[in-house]
């Protein structure tokens, strides 16, 4: 924790998604995981509420 591994893994996933010409990269994050939500926001992910579950956020990155 705090060593940048999460950032490196997310960047690797984003690079892979671009190389594979995927349209988007998405996932679910617990609302209480503010560190992950902050990182997702800084990486350009859109953060939306998860319909029917206030404890989860849906994060989406449009790949271009």
Beta strands, then each sheet from edge to edge (+ up, - down):
strand 1: 24-30
strand 2: 46-50
strand 3: 53-62
sheet 1: 1+ 3- 2+
end
